[in-house]
Amino acid sequence: MAVNFQLVMDCTDPGGAGPRIWFQVVPESKTVKNRLHLDIHASGGRAVPIAARRERVDAEARRLTDLGATTIRVLEEEGIDHYAVAMKDPEDNEFDIN
């Protein structure tokens, strides 16, 4: 019998002011040097209409591009209530804005 599990840990600001950081083990091996992938939540969550979430994500992606990040691709699929932008920092570490 194969056992399949994911280890998920998180760090949360005890005062509730800072962001939550999740650490999740994934089965895929990384082909480049970094093994850490950040998802930056800028949209306000699913309670916010998708059009407003797109605007917020795009604004944050533009801000980070001005600081030296590179846009890789937009992550969206027809019929799915999700919008994100995949990016790389100046050292080629990947992250998503959603």
Order of alpha helices (4+ residues) and beta strands (2+ residues): beta-beta-beta-alpha-beta-beta-beta
